[in-house]
Amino acid sequence: MKVLLLTPAPIETCLGPAATVTRYREGLQRCGHLCELFGGTSEGELKQSLAGTVGRFKPDIVHAHDAALMGIQLLGLRMPWVVSLSGEDIHSRMVDPRHGPMVCEVLRRAHRVLAPSKEAVQLVEQCVPEAIGKIDFVPRAAVRLLVDGTDLRRSLGIPRQRFLVFLPGGLRPIKGQLRALPLVRRLRAAGADVELIIAGPEQDPAYAASLRAQTANEPGVRVLPALAKDRMGAAYLDADVVLNTSFSEGCAPTLLEAGALGRAVVAAAVPGNTELIRHKETGLLFADEDEMVRQVLALCRNRSAAGALGVRIREDFQRRFPVEQEIATLLSAYAAA
């Protein structure tokens, strides 16, 4: 089968959509299928026109990741095409008066709609009843990243005994990094030796500037640019806790990556996260900032508990989110289209 994959983000970045599309391509190629990518280059430009790519590659199916950014380009395409939903599609654009009508039209006209969570399936069914019967639940895979890159502690001079909290993700309001800024101050006041590292690409320049400005008044908090893909695995392993502060998620790749490497996770109790993390079994979920502080402090004071959570989440993700399952359900959706 020849599959044309449309990506909204350059695959060189560590953004969630890029990681998802890269994983799709690699999995399909392992199964013997031919794949080509269309979308952003490292400069954020399109390599060539979609029509030109379709005419040259002659795919059997076209798969757009992100209904709003890429799926709209497929309206009117006279060949089988599917669209997989991003977190922004699910929790923001689909119900936004400005973007919602067009996103819903994409979901109506797609041959199949691929949703990353059961909650997302239900939301699509509520917003676009016409899509009922053509929605496929395709769980994201938890892939173990390479861990031989330069680690954070060595490059930043962070002592091994210091409790390190790592908050990865694009710098934009929905990711909620501002919620974490008082964390270190409050934990140090309680006697804990803690440091927080925030790392991610600046997807919202104004938000990123505000975050960096406020960080200047919070000792023990650093904001780094997006880490290269070959450094992310080592960064997760360096962390004692991986933090997620999002106000909404589809299926957070950072949590899947952290869990696959056996890191303890503390995450916001929002749809998407609650399907990944089983509270007090494979991670901790918080409802507000006070609860977040208490949970991180508890793990700081009991590192063996953090280690046990890491072991359990790794075992749980290996069982629930194998790569083979993701590709098998993807191919089943293609066949149905």
N, C-alpha and C positions, 0 to 999 in steps of 0.2 A: 504494500500500500504506500502511496505517496501522500504525505501529510504536510500541508503548509501551516506553520504555526505563527500567529501574529502576537507580538509582544509589545506592550506599551512602554517598557523600560529596557535600556541597553543591557545585554546579558553580562557585560563587564561589571555592572554594579552589584551591590549586595542587597538590592531592594527585593521585597517579597515576590512581586510579579516576575522579575528576572529569574529568581531562584526556581520558581514554579515551572516556568516555560523551559528552562534549561533541563530541569529534571524530567519533564515530559519528553523532550527531544532525546535525551540519553536513554531513557527507558524504552522508547519506541525503536531507537536504533539497535539496542541490544536484542530486540525481538525481530530484527531483520527488515524493518520498515525504513523507507527513505523519508527524510525530514529536511525541510528548509525553513529558516526563520525570516520573518519580515517584520520590520519595525524600527525602533530607534537605534541609531549608532551611538558610539561613545560621545559624539558631539551633539546628540539629540536630534539629528536630522534623519529623514527617511532615505534609505539607500536607493530606492527606485519606486516607481508607481506600483500600486497593488495590481492594477490591470496588467501591467507589463510582467510582473512576477508570475501571476496566474497563467498568462499566455505562454511564458517560457517554460515554467516548471510543470504545468498541466497536472495539478494535484488531483487525487481522488476525493479528498476532503480538505476543507479549510477550517482551522480551529483558532478562534480569536480568544485571547485571555483578556478579560475586562470589557464588559458590554459597552460602557460609555466611551472609553478611549479607542477601542479597536473594533468592537462588534458593529458599531454604526457604519463602518466602512463596508460591511458585508451586505447591507440592505440592498436588495435587487440582484445579488449574485446568483447566477443560474447554475449552481452546482451545490452538492450537499455541504452545509456549514454548521458548525456548532459554536457555542460561546460558553466559556467558563467564567464564573462570577468572582470578582475581587471583593475584598472586604468593603471598599467604598461603594461598589454597586449595591451590596446587600443592605448596609446600614445607613447610607447617606443618599446616594444618587437616585436610587429607585423610588424613594419617598420624597425627594426634593421637587418642589413645584417647577423649578427651572429645568432640571435634567430628567426627572421622572418619566414624563410622557415618551421621550425618545428612547430611554433605556427599556421601558416596558414594551415599546414597539419592537425593539431588537429581540426581546424574549418571546414575543408572539410569533415572530417570523423565523426564528432560528429553527433548524431541524431538530436539535437537541439542546437543552440547557443543562450545564454541569454545575452542580452546587457542592461546596466543600463541607457542608454540615447539614444535619437534619433540620436544624432551626432555619437555615437558609432555604431549604426546600419548602418548608411551611410558609415562609414569608413570600416566596415567589408565587406559590399557589394562592395566597391571599390577594396579592397585588395584581397578578396576571392570571386569572382563572383559565384563560385560553391555553396556557402553557401546561396545564395539568395533563399528565399522561406522557409528557416528553421531557420530564426533569429527571436527571440521573444524579444520585448521590455518589460523588467521587471523592473519597477521603484523601487528604494530602498525605504524602509519605514522610516519615521521619528518617532522614538520611544523616548518617554520621559523617561530619566534615573531617577533612584532613587536619591534623593537629601539630604539624611540624613547622608552622610559621613562627615568627618572633613573638614571644609572649608579652603581655601588657606589663607585668610586674617588672621584668628585666628592663624593658625599654623606658618605663616611667619611674623606675626606682622605688617601687612599692614593696615594702618588707613582706616576707612570706607569712609572718604571723598576723599581719593586718587583715581584717575581714573585708573582702572586696565584693562590692555589689556592682553588677554589670547590667546596664539598661541599654540594649541595642534597639535600633529602629529609626525610620525616617523622622526628621525634625519637622513636625507639623502638629497643629492643635489636637487632632483626633488621637494622637499617640500619648498625649498627656504628660510629657516629661516634666513640666513645671510642677506637677503634683509631688515629685520626688525630691525637689530641692531642699526642703527642710529636714529630710531624713537623716543626713549625717549629723547635722547640728543637734537634733534631738537625741540621737543614739550616743553621740559623744558626751552629751550632758548626763546620760545614764551610765557613763563610765566605759563605753565600748570604743575600741580602736577600729574605726570603720572608714572606708573610702568608697565613693561612688564614681563610676565611670559611665558617662553617657556617650554613645557613639552612633552616628548615622548621617546620611546625606541631608543637606538642607533643602527639603522639599517646599518649605514655606519660609522665604528669606526673612520676613518680618518676625515670625514666630521664633526662628533660629536666633535672630539678633537679640530678641527679648530674653530668650533662654540664656544666651551667653552673658548678657549684661547682668542678669540676676545671679548667675553662677559666681560672678566676681565677688559677691557678698556672702558666699557660702564656702568657707574653707573645707577642704576635703572632697569637693565636687569638681570634676573636670568634664568638659565637653570636647570630644574628639571628632575629627572628620570621619566619614565612612571608612571603615577598615577594608583593606583589600580582601578578596575572597579567601586567599591562602593564609590570612591572619585570623579569620573569624573563629576557626576551630580552637586555636591556641588561646584566644581571648575567652571563649566559654570555659575552657579547662582551668584558666587562671582564676575564674570567679568562684566565690563561695556560694553566691546566690545570683541567679539571673532574674531580673525584675521586669515586669510588664505593667505599665500604667495606663493602658489604652482605655478610651471611653467606649470603643466598640472594636470588634475584630471579626474577620471572616473565619480564618484559620491561621493563626499567627505562625509564620515560618520560624521566627526566633524561638518560640517555645518548643516547636518540633526539633529544631537543631540543638537547643540546650538539653532537652530531654533525651535525645539520642546519644548525647555524650555523658549522660548521667549527672547533670547538674541540678541542684535544688532550685525550684521555681517558686516565686511569689508573684501572683498575677491578679489583676483587677477581675472582679467577678462580673464579667459582662458576657453576653451571648458570643459564642465562638470559643472563648477561653473556658467557659464552663463545660463545653463538650470535650475539651482536651484534658483538663485537669480535674482530678477527683480530690476534693478538698480533704486535707489531712491524711490522704492515702498516697497520692502521687505528687502532691504539691500543696501550696496554700493559696487560697483565694480571699481577697479583701474587698470590703464594701466601701471603705472610705480611707482617708489618709492616716487617721489614728490607728486603724486596724493594721494598715500596711506597716507602720512603724513598730507596732507590737510584734508582728510576725517576724520581721527581719531581726529585731532584737532577740527574740526567743531563739532563732537559729544561730545568731552570733554567740549566744551564751551556751548553746548546746550544739557544737559542730558535728557531733556524732549523729544527731537527729537530722541535720542537713544532709549528711552523707547517706543516711538511710533513705531519705526522700529521693535522693538522686538515683540510688539503685533501683527503687521501686518504679520511678517514672521511666527509666531506661527499659526495664523489663516490660512495663505496660505498653510503651510505644512500639517496642519490637513486635509485640503480639498484635496490637490494634492497627498500626500504620506501616505495614511493610511495603517496600517499593513495588513488589510483584502485584500486590492487591491494587495499588493505584493504577498501574498500567493495564491490568486486566479489566478493570471497570471502565477505563478510558477507551479501550478497544471495543468493549461491549457497546458503549455509547456511539462510537463511530459506526459500528455495524447497524445499529438501530436507525441512524441518520440516513 
